[in-house]
Amino acid sequence: MFRAIAAVLRFALWLVRRVLFGPRRKRTIPPASGPTMTLPASFQSVAAQAFSIDAAVQDAQQGAPPLEQKPQRPRKVKLQYRVALGGVVLGTGVMMLIFAIMMVYYTVAFPDPLALRNAAHAPLVKILAADGATLAERGAPHEYISLDKMAKALPAAVVATEDRRFFDHYGVDPVGMLRAMFTNLRAGRFAQGGSTLTQQLAKNLFLTQDRTLSRKIAEFGLALWLEVRLTKPEILELYLNQVYFGGGAYGVEAASERYFDKSASALTIPEAALIAGLLKAPSKYSPAASPGAARARARVVITKMFDAGFISDAQQTQALAQTLVFNEQKVAKTSADAGYVIDYVLDQLPASVPEDQSGIVVETTIDKTLQRRAQEIVTQTLTQKGEAYGATQAALTVLDGNGAIRAMVGGEDYAESQFNRALKAKRQPGSAFKPFIYLSALAKGMSPDSVIDDAPITIGGWSPKNDNGQYAGPIPMRRAIAQSINTVAVRLNQDIGKGTAIDLAERLGIKSELHDGPSLALGTSEVTLLEMAGAYAAFSNGGHAVAPHVITRITTESGRVLFAYQPPPNAQPIAEADRIGALNDMLNGAVVYGTGKRAALSDRPAAGKTGTTQDFRDAWFIGYTAQLTAGVWVGNDNGKPMNRATGGSLPAEIWRQVMRVGHEGLPPQVLPGTVAANPESEASVWGGLASGSHLPRVVEAKEVLPWRRAASTEPARFPVESSFSPPFSRVSPRAAHPANGIGDDFIEKALATTAGDDKSPAHVAAQEAATAQSGKFPFSSWW
């Protein structure tokens, strides 16, 4: 192989030199005096001899020595053309060299594809919801079936439907790619794919499902490698034995058993056509989801088989006249609308389940009803309002206070796209990242009523702007986060110290890389939806970080436990209880009075934060109650800007509908660290905005004085630095550390509190809030 590479490289260099500099000139040696040596006559043609004789006679008659004719030099090619041609030749040589290196690398890095024939059979995986109901059965055990044992109509149907030029191309079909491109341009959407069966096999065997350029390039290379390594029948055989056919069936044998209760060797033409038709959209055309759509798709495949010349006219007529009968008992063992969750569950199995098990039972945390309704809500909302907002995709995940995933929706329709946007799509969260900034500031000693200046700010030539282009001047933190003021978040991020917010976010479970800088406060670092929802879950449970999980236990069919989920050790909370209560109070205000109004629940307190990125490319809403946390993302896969879709529009609406379903039958609870509000406290804090509001509101719990905090609460993992100096001139009396000296009024207040004041926490909070207001900050002028 290496000799071949060297030979190709030497040839390419020689060819480039020949094109650029031309052939080497040979030195002419003058003829020596004496008789000229000629070849024997027997080696010369008659014409040559005659020509030589005639020329000699003519020269003798003229008496003149023969003239020596100079050879004509070929006309020189212009330099630019030679350079261009040389570049083409050199590029071709380099590509050939790269191709040879890729073939060597793939041979070393990847196993022999034919080893799959003897690989251990996948176990039958039965996936259960939290209540024991069956979500799906995957990986039904079956024997690997060779191509010569399959019904002849089966591979014919697959080739006619998926890759009609399969036997004519070399793994990559440029004609098919161009045809698919023009079809998609004409339709204005993704209507046809250009991948060959070889490319699909390469992707399924060795690559992920991510839609990235690097993955597509690797797919091309692996497809060529498979074509060099295997024959066409071997490629087709491997593809048919491992591809997913919906309903939990991988491979044609499993699909035949699932849908028709027979082997793939006994399939009829219409049955083979139905199985081949599933490849376009396994869940959409599966008999488990839509028997009518499955039969209609089978008729389309039969027509394509006739057009390709695989069946005769009589066979087509007979196949179209037959009625397909499914194995209803086996088909029903799959729950609709759970495709994204099932894929996620299966992704967690390899590290936990031995390969020698014939059948296993996986118990999950999924609420089957909530999962079904969540998928329906996402799909219906995008269908009804997505076009108006310019949004084509959405994702959602719901967790409880322990991090157990109750529902997960990875896109509008699993049948159309199996890419799970809740897990794999990294997007900028926008203002949904701000709670990490505010909680860091609270842990430094600030309070919801600490006053920050909303004014223009420039850092290193960068000047953040507010969404409305206006500035309100000095405002309390609770109003800044409710109104999602950008300048305040940036000032806080600068003042809490470099790396402080990133450290907090990482301890809350954010694993994506966060870039420290002034724009961090505005959510410019990309994260996943599950990461954000998992981090917010800590706010709902009192400050304890969670690990999102979906599997609770895995057992064999006989009941032997193979895996049992163990919650992480009960670590110290990420912040003190009163700081979590203060954040819950502020984020509740964002839902009741701020940008997240459409997410408000009428029967229980809720908190959350909207997020909208530049040019409306991404819209988020992450929110929670005391029982559940949910995150919603809305946008487009290609990053195309939407039509002014904000986190407070579609995401907030989807969140509210899903959370209503999730809380059915659950009693209302206040958010950790808070107590119920009363009209007096609402009027003192929010002014005219409190009038007419009947939504559940909360206020933070009664302040724990600094010298009593150590005895009454657990120590915070987040350090509180006494050297922190807030960047404002006036500090609310509700701040943990007073800005002015301790006078008699402060001592009297402290003694009254420690002596067992019988006032309610809400009343104390209202008095403090009223003192903070005291007519100094007319919020109604800017709200």
Disulfide bonds with the S-S distance in Angstrom:
none
